[in-house]
C-alpha cells in the first residue's frame, strides 16, 4: 500500500519531466546546465546580431574546441574517481612533438610516384600519426598510473610532476623550436564529412548523418520503454517519451541545418565525428559497464568499494592511463588543425578541462559527474569564449568572466549540498517540498559508519599501497 501511494505521488504532472533525463537528480542537474547553455546562446545571439548561430560560426566552435571537450571526457572520469590530472596539457604537447618528428622521419623516406599514391600516403600517415600518439599517451599514462595506483602518491603530486617533466621533455625533443606539420595530417583536425554526387546547395553527407542520429534517438527511446515493460519497471507516461523524442529530433534537425548550410566545402567537421564517437563510447562505459560502476564506487566511498571487492588499484590505474591517452588524441587533433607544434602547445588546457567538468556538475570530492554533463560544461565555456570574442571583449575580461562562471557554478553546487543535498530543481521535484534527501541527493562523500574518514577523504583518497 505504501509503495502504491509513493508511486502515485511521483507519477503524473510536471514532475514526470524529470524522467526525460533519467529520472534522477543527476539527470536534472544536466537539465539545469543544458538550460543555462541555451540561455547563454540566446543572449549572445541577440547581443551579436545573429552571428553566434551563423552556420560558419557554429562549425568553427566545434573545430576550435573539440580537443578541450575530448580532454573533459577523460577528466570527468579522473575527478569522479577522486583524483585530478594537471599534466594533460604537457602530455599532449610532448605527444605532439614526438608524433610530428616521427612522421617527418617516415615522410623523408617515402617516394610518391603519382597523385593516387599521394592520397594513399596521406591516409596511411594520418592513421599512423594517431597510432603513434595513442601509444605515447598509453606509455605516459602507465607511468603516471603506476605512481598513483601502486605506489600511493597522490594524483595531484604525480600529475604536477608530470606537468613539469613532459613540458621539459617537449622542449628537449623539439629543441624549443616550432615544428611544421605535413599538410596531409590536416584532415584529422581540419577536415569535413565528404560530399558525393549529386551535389546540392547543402551538404548531403551531413544530412544523412542527421537522419541517422534522429533514427538512433527514436530507436533508443523505444528500446528503453520495451525493456522497462519487460522488467515490469515503473514507466514514464507516453507523452514524456514523445516530448523527449520531438525535442531531440528538433535539435538534431536544427544542428543538421546549421552544419549542412555553411560556406561551400564545409560540413560537419571530422573532429566533431571523433568527439561524438568518444561521447557515445564513454557514456556507455560509465553507465553500463562494470568498469564504470567501479569508478563511481571508488570516488564515492573507496572504503566501501574495497570491502565490496572492487580492485581500487586497477581502477585508478585505468582512469589515469585513459586520461593520458585522450590527452594525446586531443593533441593530434589540435596540431593537425594548426599545422604547427611548439613548446607552447597545451598551455592551460588542463584548466579548461577541469573547468568544463565542474561546470558540468561534477562533485569536487568525487563520486558524481557524467560525460554528457562535462561536454555541456565545455560547450558553455566554448560559447562564452566565442560570444565574447564576437563582441570584441578583451582577453583579460574574458578570463575574468570565465573565472566567475566557474566559481558560481561550483558555489551553487556546494551551497545546494550544504542545505541538505537538495538543489532547487530537486526540491521542486519532491511532493510537498519534502526536504528528506533521497539516495541520489546524498552528499557526495559519506562513508557508512565513519564520518571522520569522510571529512578527511581528499587527503586519503589514494588506496593503501
C-alpha positions, 0 to 999 in steps of 0.5 A, spaced: 500 500 500 505 504 501 509 503 495 502 504 491 501 511 494 509 513 493 508 511 486 502 515 485 505 521 488 511 521 483 507 519 477 503 524 473 504 532 472 510 536 471 514 532 475 514 526 470 519 531 466 524 529 470 524 522 467 526 525 460 533 525 463 533 519 467 529 520 472 534 522 477 537 528 480 543 527 476 539 527 470 536 534 472 542 537 474 544 536 466 537 539 465 539 545 469 546 546 465 543 544 458 538 550 460 543 555 462 547 553 455 541 555 451 540 561 455 547 563 454 546 562 446 540 566 446 543 572 449 549 572 445 545 571 439 541 577 440 547 581 443 551 579 436 546 580 431 545 573 429 552 571 428 553 566 434 548 561 430 551 563 423 552 556 420 560 558 419 560 560 426 557 554 429 562 549 425 568 553 427 566 552 435 566 545 434 573 545 430 576 550 435 574 546 441 573 539 440 580 537 443 578 541 450 571 537 450 575 530 448 580 532 454 573 533 459 571 526 457 577 523 460 577 528 466 570 527 468 572 520 469 579 522 473 575 527 478 569 522 479 574 517 481 577 522 486 583 524 483 585 530 478 590 530 472 594 537 471 599 534 466 594 533 460 596 539 457 604 537 457 602 530 455 599 532 449 604 537 447 610 532 448 605 527 444 605 532 439 612 533 438 614 526 438 608 524 433 610 530 428 618 528 428 616 521 427 612 522 421 617 527 418 622 521 419 617 516 415 615 522 410 623 523 408 623 516 406 617 515 402 617 516 394 610 518 391 610 516 384 603 519 382 597 523 385 593 516 387 599 514 391 599 521 394 592 520 397 594 513 399 600 516 403 596 521 406 591 516 409 596 511 411 600 517 415 594 520 418 592 513 421 599 512 423 600 519 426 594 517 431 597 510 432 603 513 434 600 518 439 595 513 442 601 509 444 605 515 447 599 517 451 598 509 453 606 509 455 605 516 459 599 514 462 602 507 465 607 511 468 603 516 471 598 510 473 603 506 476 605 512 481 598 513 483 595 506 483 601 502 486 605 506 489 600 511 493 602 518 491 597 522 490 594 524 483 595 531 484 603 530 486 604 525 480 600 529 475 604 536 477 610 532 476 608 530 470 606 537 468 613 539 469 617 533 466 613 532 459 613 540 458 621 539 459 621 533 455 617 537 449 622 542 449 628 537 449 625 533 443 623 539 439 629 543 441 624 549 443 623 550 436 616 550 432 615 544 428 611 544 421 606 539 420 605 535 413 599 538 410 596 531 409 595 530 417 590 536 416 584 532 415 584 529 422 583 536 425 581 540 419 577 536 415 569 535 413 564 529 412 565 528 404 560 530 399 558 525 393 554 526 387 549 529 386 551 535 389 546 540 392 546 547 395 547 543 402 551 538 404 548 531 403 553 527 407 551 531 413 544 530 412 544 523 412 548 523 418 542 527 421 537 522 419 541 517 422 542 520 429 534 522 429 533 514 427 538 512 433 534 517 438 527 514 436 530 507 436 533 508 443 527 511 446 523 505 444 528 500 446 528 503 453 520 503 454 520 495 451 525 493 456 522 497 462 515 493 460 519 487 460 522 488 467 515 490 469 519 497 471 515 503 473 514 507 466 514 514 464 507 516 461 507 516 453 507 523 452 514 524 456 517 519 451 514 523 445 516 530 448 523 527 449 523 524 442 520 531 438 525 535 442 531 531 440 529 530 433 528 538 433 535 539 435 538 534 431 534 537 425 536 544 427 544 542 428 543 538 421 541 545 418 546 549 421 552 544 419 549 542 412 548 550 410 555 553 411 560 556 406 561 551 400 566 545 402 564 545 409 560 540 413 560 537 419 567 537 421 571 530 422 573 532 429 566 533 431 565 525 428 571 523 433 568 527 439 561 524 438 564 517 437 568 518 444 561 521 447 557 515 445 563 510 447 564 513 454 557 514 456 556 507 455 562 505 459 560 509 465 553 507 465 553 500 463 559 497 464 562 494 470 568 498 469 564 504 470 560 502 476 567 501 479 569 508 478 563 511 481 564 506 487 571 508 488 570 516 488 564 515 492 566 511 498 573 507 496 572 504 503 566 501 501 568 499 494 574 495 497 570 491 502 565 490 496 571 487 492 572 492 487 580 492 485 581 500 487 588 499 484 586 497 477 581 502 477 585 508 478 590 505 474 585 505 468 582 512 469 589 515 469 592 511 463 585 513 459 586 520 461 593 520 458 591 517 452 585 522 450 590 527 452 594 525 446 588 524 441 586 531 443 593 533 441 593 530 434 587 533 433 589 540 435 596 540 431 593 537 425 588 543 425 594 548 426 599 545 422 604 547 427 607 544 434 611 548 439 613 548 446 607 552 447 602 547 445 597 545 451 598 551 455 592 551 460 588 546 457 588 542 463 584 548 466 579 548 461 578 541 462 577 541 469 573 547 468 568 544 463 567 538 468 565 542 474 561 546 470 558 540 468 556 538 475 561 534 477 562 533 485 569 536 487 570 530 492 568 525 487 563 520 486 558 524 481 559 527 474 557 524 467 560 525 460 554 528 457 554 533 463 562 535 462 561 536 454 555 541 456 560 544 461 565 545 455 560 547 450 558 553 455 565 555 456 566 554 448 560 559 447 562 564 452 569 564 449 566 565 442 560 570 444 565 574 447 570 574 442 564 576 437 563 582 441 570 584 441 571 583 449 578 583 451 582 577 453 583 579 460 575 580 461 574 574 458 578 570 463 575 574 468 568 572 466 570 565 465 573 565 472 566 567 475 562 562 471 566 557 474 566 559 481 558 560 481 557 554 478 561 550 483 558 555 489 551 553 487 553 546 487 556 546 494 551 551 497 545 546 494 549 540 498 550 544 504 542 545 505 541 538 505 543 535 498 537 538 495 538 543 489 532 547 487 530 543 481 530 537 486 526 540 491 521 542 486 521 535 484 519 532 491 511 532 493 510 537 498 517 540 498 519 534 502 526 536 504 528 528 506 534 527 501 533 521 497 539 516 495 541 520 489 541 527 493 546 524 498 552 528 499 557 526 495 562 523 500 559 519 506 562 513 508 557 508 512 559 508 519 565 513 519 564 520 518 571 522 520 574 518 514 569 522 510 571 529 512 578 527 511 577 523 504 581 528 499 587 527 503 586 519 503 583 518 497 589 514 494 588 506 496 593 503 501 599 501 497 
